[in-house]
Amino acid sequence: MAAPRHHLLLLLFLAAALALAAAEGAAAEEGPRGRRLLVLLDDLAVRSSHSAFFGSLQARGFDLDFRLADDPKLSLHRYGQYLYDGLVLFAPSTPRFGGSVDQSAVLEFIDAGHDMILAADSSASDLIRGIATECGDPEAMVVDHINYAVTDVDGDHTLIAGDDLIQSDVILGSKKIEAPVLFRGIGHAVNPSNSLVLKVLSASPSAYSANPKTKLSSPPSLTGSAISLVSVMQARNNARVLVSGSLDLFSNRFLKSGVQKAGSKTRYERAGNEQFVTETSKWVFHERGHLKAVNVKHHKVGETNEPGMYRINDDLEYSVEIYEWSGTSWKPYVADDVQLQFFMMSPYVLKTLSNDNKGLYSTSFKVPDVYGVFQFKVEYQRLGYTGLSFTKQIPVRPYRHNEYERFITSAYPYYTASFSTMGAFFIFSFVYLYHK
């Protein structure tokens, strides 16, 4: 009986080891964000009318919690911990949130580093406009009498076929969106001085924002390409927000509808909405464009251990590994514009890091002939990617008294001057004493 028991224990040990290895592998491939999303609706019918979009999120592994926006038990956090990792706000007409949620709570949720998709329409309440900032007049919609969808030929031309998309593979994916995107809703203005906000889908030069049911008594305040239909923001804490002026943009009807732009003979079997909302939601929820830096190292050339201090004119090497989350795993990030600063009050050394196409970035340089407390500093900001900012502090000392060369080449003129002075004094003394 001892032998079978021994084999059983061995099998149990191997199973535990394999389980531990699998757990470690899963942890190593853990994504940058959690998968819990709160979906706030002002009508539960939206869950059915927008089921294709919600289904795509669930198919990618997200756990959706559908709640009415005025639910009295609504809460974003409990016991100091947030209950959700992201927010989908499809409740444009709700005047107030239920429970402990209000406008400041939503903004604090974003300030804490969480992500949000917000969709509005012409019925948007002051609450939603306050979160999404400036969205135009209460009854205004985007009207375009040239770039409308042909199905709206006899209407008020508020069904727009938009194709002015941001040129970014990080935000919209590497596959080009060929078909126009159907949009019916309100536009909003983007402050051009705000570098954190980007227009993803812009209106055409012929568009304007106005109430289509009334005559224009004055020129519209928002016109042309200044109108943003869909915008995204990446905050300094890398939280991402998408603001859409159209809730219909995400609807099953728009996702599965064909489209033909006015004045064009090309008809597409499917509008670009499905690809557009899928790719932008991947970006918002950090399934793409999220960078991380690991294994930051520096040491003297020829050594491997990191010193506690450098000496002026030392030759050193610096390296860091940078990876990008692909949605399923961390992949090496390859770029040629990552720079390192050797910094004290201002950069004394600025070097572009070379990479091996496997995520390892490195460089080498000579410590400047200045002593003090320096920093290895990497500040990396690139359109669509999360920002990287990390530093390592290191002191730099001068030569000790016994580390200088015995004879310094640059001091030879002084050596010569000293010996020539002594020689001249000896000759002068000899002549003075013995010359008659």
N, C-alpha and C positions, 0 to 999 in steps of 0.2 A: 504493500500500500504506500510505502514511502516514495517509490519512484513516480507513481501517478500524481501524488500530491506535489512532488517537486516540479513535475512538468506543468501542473496547473498553476502553481505560483509563478513559474517562469512566464507562462502565457499571460497571466494577469499583469505582470511587470512590463512585458512588452506592449500590451494594450494600453497601459497607463502612459508609457513613454511615447507611444504614437499619438495618443490623445493630447499630451502636453505639447508635442511638436506641432500638431495641427493647430492648437490654440495659439501657440507662438506665431505660426505662420499667418493665422487670421489677424492677430493683433498687428503684425508687421504690415499687413495690407489694409489696415483700417483707414477709412477716408478722413478727410480734414473736417467734415461736418457730420452731425447726427442726421437721422432719417425721420425724425418726428415732425410733422407739419400740422399746424392748426389751420383749418379752412373755415373762414367766417362767411356766411351767406345771409342775405336779407330775405331769401325765399328758398326753401328746400327744393323747389322745382329746378333751380340752377344746377343742383347735383346731377339731374338727369340731362338737362339741356347742354351741359358742358362735360358729360361723362367721358368723352374721348380724351380730353386733356387730363382729367383726373386719373383715367386709366393708364395713361402714359407715365405719370408720376409713380403710380403703384407698381407698374411693370418694372420700373427702375429701382424698386426696393424701398420707396418711401411709405411711411405709415401715416395715413391721413385721418385726422379727427375732424369730422364735419359737425359744425355747431352753428346755430343761429346767432347772428351778431348781437341780438338783444337778450341772449340767454342770461338769466339772473345768476347762474352759477359759474359764469365765465371767469377764467383767471389764467394769466400767463405764467405765474410762478407760485410756488408753495414752499414755505419754510426756507426762503432765501434762494431757492433753486428754480431755474426756469424749466417749465414742463415741456417746452417745445423748442425745436432748433430752427424753425422757419415759420413764416406766416403767409397764407394766401388769403387776401382780402378781396372777396367778390361780393361786397355789400355796398354798392354805391349810394343807395338811397337811405341807408340807416342814419337816423339823426343822432343816436348815441349808442354806445356799446353797453352791454349788460355786465353785471358783476363788478369786479374791480378794474375792468379795462376801460381806459379812456385814451384820449389823444396822447397825453404825456406818457402813459404806460406803453403805448406802441412805439413812441420815439425812444424811450428808455430801452425797450427790447432791441431796437436797432443799435443804439449806443453800446449795448452789451455785446455786440458782434454777431447778431443774428440777421437773417435775410428775410426779404419780403417781396411778394408780387402783389401789386395793387392795381385793380381795374376799375375805372369809373365810366360814367356815361353822362348824358345830358341831365339826368335826374340826380346827379351827385350832390350830396348834402354838404353843409358847411364843415362838418366833421371830416369827411373824406377829403374835401378840398384843403382843409388845414393840414392834413397829413401829406397830401400830394403837392402842396404849395400851389402856386398860381396856375389856374386852369381856365381862365377866361370868364366870360359872362355866364350867368346861371342858365340861360336858355340857349346859349350859343352852341352851334355844331360846326364842324369843318365841312365847307362846301367847296366843290371843285367842278366847274362846268366844262372842263376839258379832260381831266384825267379821272373820270368816273367809270364805274363798271357798266357795261352795256345793258345789264338787267335793270339798271336804274334810269334808262333813257327817258322814260316818261314821268319820272319822279322829280325830286328836288335836288338830285345830284349830291346827296350826302353819303351814298355808298361809294367809297373811293377805292380805286385799285392802285395801291401805292407800291412803288418799286425803288424809291430813294433810300437805300439801306446803307448802314455803316459798312465800311470796308474793313472788316476784322474777322479773321478766321477763328480767333479765340472766342468771340462773342457769338457769331453766327455759324460756326463750324466750317470745316474745310470744303464741304460740298456747296456750291453756289445755289442760291434760291432763284430758280429760273422764273417761276410764275409770280405775278403781282400778288400782294397781300391785301385781302379785303378788310376794309376799316369803315366803321360807322360810329361816330362818337364825337367827343370834344378834343380840341387841341390844347396845348399848353406851351408856355414860353420857357426857355432855358436861358439862364444868365450866362452869357458867353465868357465872363471872367471866372466862372466856377469850373475849374479843371476837373472836378470830381464827377461831373454830370456829362453824359454823352447822349446825343440823339441817335437812336438806333433806327427808327423809321421816321422820316421827315415828310412833310407835305410838299407838293410840287409848287413851282413859282406861281401857278394860276389859282391856288387855293386861298380861301379866306375863312375867318371864323365869324359866324353871324347866326342869328335866328332865321331859319329858312321859311318860317311862317309869317314873317313880317317884312315890310319894305325897309331898305337901308336908309336911315335918315342922316347918317354920317359915315365917314370911312371906317371900316373895321379896324380894331386895334391890333389884331393879329393877322398877318397876311404872308403868303408865299412860303418860302423855305424856313422862315423864322418860326413857323408852326411845327412843333414836335408832336408826333402822333404817339410814339413810344419812346421813352427815355430810360436810361439806366444810370445808377449812381453806385460808385464804390467808395465807401467812406474810408477815412484814414485808418480805421481799425479793421479794414478789409470786409466789413459788412456790405452786402450787395442788395440793392433795391431796384425793382422794375416798376415803372409807372406807365400804365396804358390808359389812353382816353377812351378806350372801347372795351366794354365787357363782351360784346359780340365777337370780338377778335378771337376769343378762346372757345366759342360755341361750336357744337357739332355741325350746325348748319354752315358756318363759314369754313370749318376745317374740311368738310367733304364737298363743298360747292365748287363747280367749275367757274372760270373767270375769263372774261375777255375785256380788255381795256378799250375804251372808246377811241376810235380812230385807228385801231390796230386790227389786222386780219387774223392774227394768231389767237386761237382759243385754247386755253389749258383745261384739261379734264379736272384738275384739282388746283385750287388756289394755293398760294405759298404759305397759307396760315399754319397748317399742321407742322411743316418743317420749321417755320419761324418760331412758333411758341415752344416747340420741343427744344430747339437749340438754345433759345434765350433762357428757358427755365433751367437747362443744364448749366449754363453759365451762372445764373443767379444763385443756384444751390451748390455751387462749387464743385460740380462734376467735371469742370474744365477750367483751366486758367488759374489753378491754385498751386503755388510754389512753396516748397519748404527747403531750408538749408540745414544740413547736418554735417557732423564731423569737421568742424572748423579747426584747423591745425596750423601751427607755425613753429619753425625751429631753424637752427643754424644749418647752413649747407654742409652736408656730410654727416649730420647727426639726425636722430629721430625723436629725442626727448624734447619737450617744450621747456625752454628755460624760464626762470622767473625774472630775468633781466637781460637786456642786450647792451652791448658796448658800441659806441660810435664806430662806424665803418665796418661793422660786422656784415657778412653776407648771409642773408636769410631766405627761407622759402615759406610760402603761404599757400594753403589749399583749403577748399571747401567743396562739398558735394551738394548739388542742387537738383531737385526732382520735381516733376509736375504730376499731379493727380489726373489720371486719364478717365476716371469714372469707375474703374474696377481695380486699378493698381497704380503704384508710383512708378513713373517712367523717367529716364534721364532727360533733363531739360538741356537743350542745346541752343546756345546763342553766342554771339561774338561781341556783346556790348556790356558785359558784366565788369565793373571796375572796382578796384581796391584803392582806398586812400590810407596812407600812413599819416595820421592826423595829430597835430598839436596846435590848437587855436586856428590853424589853417593847414591844408594838405601840403606836406613836404614832399610826398611821393604820391603820384597818381598813375596806376598801372592797369591796363586792360588784361583781364585774366584769360589765359588760353584754356581750352577744354579738350578732352580726349573723346568726345562724343558718347561718353558713358556716364555723364553727370559730374565728372571731376574737373574742377576749375583750379588752376594753380598759376603761380608766378614766383619770381625771385628778384631780389633787388638788394642794394647796399644801404644799410642804415645811414641816414644823413649825419653829417659832422656837427650835430646839435644834440645836446643832452637835455632830458626832461621826461615828462610822462606823456607817452604817445598812445594812440589808439589805432588798431586795425579796424577800419570802418568800411562796410559795404552798404550802400544805399542804392537799391535797384527798383526803379519804377518803369513799367512798360504797359502800354495800352492793353486793357483787358485782363492783365495778370495781377494777382495779389502782390502787394509791395513787400520787398525784403529789406529789412533794416537790422543789422546786428553789428556789434562792436566787441573788441577785446582790448583791454588796457594793458600796457606793458611799459615799464620804465626803461630809459636809455641812460647809461652812465658814461662819463668821460674815461679816458685812459687813467689807470693808476700810475703813480710815480715810477714804478718799476716795470711798466709795460711799454714805455717809449723805446725807440731804437737808441742804441748807444751813441751813434752819430747820425744826426738828422741831415739829410742832403740839403734841405732848404736853409740850414743854418751854417753851411760852409763859408759864406761871406763874413759871418760874424766870427767864426773860428779864425779865419785869415786876418781879420782886423785886430783880434786880440793878440795873436802871436806877432803880427807886424808891429803893434804898439810896444810890446815887450822888447822886441829886437831893436827898435828905434831908441827906446830908453836906454838899453845896454850900450849901444854905440855912442849915444849922446854922453852918457856918464863916463865912458872910457876916454872920449875925446876931451871932455871938460877937465878930467883929472890929470891926464898925462900930456896934454898938448901945451907947448910953451908959446 
